[in-house]
Amino acid sequence: MKSTFNINAVIVFVAVSIMYSCNNHTPGNLLHENKHRGDIIAQTFKTGDGWGYNVFVNDKLFIKQSIIPAIEGNKSFAKEEDAIKVATLVVNKIKQHEIPAIRLDELQQCGIVRR
């Protein structure tokens, strides 16, 4: 009878320890850990009048961009290649722990908008 109590106490202690360690991670920490593993991908998609892109972090949609960022109006990318260029820039910013905002000068450098 005494040994059964000790085994049950050990099982409860182990279960509580596992639950505590799993719940001790915040979503931000999990995202940070997984970003180091490279689980960030971009995917282009066709819009009504052009192209856009999605960025997924750990298989979850993080950014859905159906229009060209940083310009006036609601215009999609004219070519899929343009959407790929900007999506790649966004993915690289996320991997470098930068804010994934796109500036007008970056669009100009990519040849998407004229100076």
C-alpha positions as CSV (number, residue, x, y, z in Angstrom):
1,M,0.0,0.0,0.0
2,K,2.8,2.4,0.9
3,S,4.6,1.9,-2.5
4,T,1.4,2.6,-4.4
5,F,1.1,6.0,-2.7
6,N,4.8,6.9,-3.6
7,I,4.3,5.9,-7.3
8,N,1.1,8.0,-7.5
9,A,2.8,11.0,-5.9
10,V,5.7,10.7,-8.5
11,I,3.2,10.5,-11.4
12,V,1.3,13.6,-10.1
13,F,4.6,15.5,-9.7
14,V,5.8,14.6,-13.2
15,A,2.4,15.5,-14.7
16,V,2.3,18.9,-13.0
17,S,5.9,19.6,-14.0
18,I,5.2,18.9,-17.6
19,M,2.1,21.1,-17.6
20,Y,4.0,24.0,-16.0
21,S,6.8,23.8,-18.5
22,C,4.4,23.7,-21.4
23,N,2.3,26.6,-20.2
24,N,5.4,28.7,-19.3
25,H,5.9,29.7,-22.9
26,T,4.1,32.8,-24.2
27,P,2.9,32.9,-27.8
28,G,5.5,35.5,-28.5
29,N,8.3,33.3,-27.2
30,L,7.0,30.3,-29.3
31,L,6.9,32.6,-32.4
32,H,10.4,33.8,-31.7
33,E,11.8,30.3,-31.3
34,N,10.1,29.1,-34.5
35,K,11.3,32.0,-36.5
36,H,14.9,30.8,-35.9
37,R,13.9,27.5,-37.5
38,G,12.9,29.3,-40.7
39,D,9.2,28.5,-40.7
40,I,8.4,31.6,-42.6
41,I,7.2,31.3,-46.1
42,A,5.6,33.5,-48.8
43,Q,3.0,32.5,-51.4
44,T,1.7,34.6,-54.3
45,F,-2.0,34.6,-55.3
46,K,-4.0,36.0,-58.2
47,T,-6.2,39.0,-57.5
48,G,-9.0,40.4,-59.7
49,D,-6.5,42.7,-61.5
50,G,-3.0,41.5,-60.6
51,W,-1.1,39.7,-57.9
52,G,-0.7,39.7,-54.2
53,Y,1.1,37.6,-51.6
54,N,0.6,35.9,-48.2
55,V,3.2,35.4,-45.6
56,F,2.9,32.4,-43.3
57,V,4.7,32.0,-40.0
58,N,4.5,28.5,-38.6
59,D,1.8,27.6,-41.0
60,K,-0.4,30.5,-39.8
61,L,-1.3,33.4,-42.0
62,F,0.6,36.4,-40.8
63,I,0.3,38.9,-43.7
64,K,-2.2,38.9,-46.5
65,Q,-1.2,41.6,-49.0
66,S,-3.5,42.0,-52.0
67,I,-2.4,45.5,-52.9
68,I,1.0,47.2,-53.3
69,P,2.0,48.6,-49.9
70,A,3.3,52.2,-49.4
71,I,1.6,53.6,-52.4
72,E,-1.6,55.6,-52.8
73,G,-4.7,53.7,-53.9
74,N,-5.6,50.1,-54.0
75,K,-3.6,48.7,-56.8
76,S,-2.4,45.0,-57.0
77,F,1.0,44.0,-58.3
78,A,1.0,44.0,-62.1
79,K,3.3,40.9,-62.3
80,E,3.7,37.9,-60.1
81,E,7.5,38.6,-60.1
82,D,6.8,41.9,-58.4
83,A,4.8,40.3,-55.7
84,I,7.6,37.8,-55.2
85,K,10.2,40.5,-54.8
86,V,8.2,42.3,-52.1
87,A,7.2,39.1,-50.4
88,T,10.8,38.0,-50.2
89,L,11.8,41.4,-48.8
90,V,9.0,41.0,-46.1
91,V,10.2,37.5,-45.2
92,N,13.8,38.6,-44.9
93,K,12.7,41.5,-42.6
94,I,10.8,39.1,-40.3
95,K,13.7,36.7,-40.2
96,Q,15.9,39.6,-39.1
97,H,13.4,40.6,-36.4
98,E,12.5,43.8,-38.2
99,I,9.1,45.3,-38.6
100,P,7.9,44.0,-42.0
101,A,6.7,47.4,-43.3
102,I,7.6,48.3,-46.9
103,R,8.7,51.8,-47.8
104,L,8.3,53.6,-51.1
105,D,12.1,53.7,-51.6
106,E,12.2,49.9,-51.3
107,L,9.5,49.6,-54.0
108,Q,11.6,51.9,-56.1
109,Q,14.7,49.8,-55.5
110,C,12.8,46.7,-56.6
111,G,11.7,48.5,-59.8
112,I,8.0,48.2,-58.9
113,V,7.3,52.0,-58.8
114,R,9.2,54.7,-60.6
115,R,11.1,57.5,-58.9
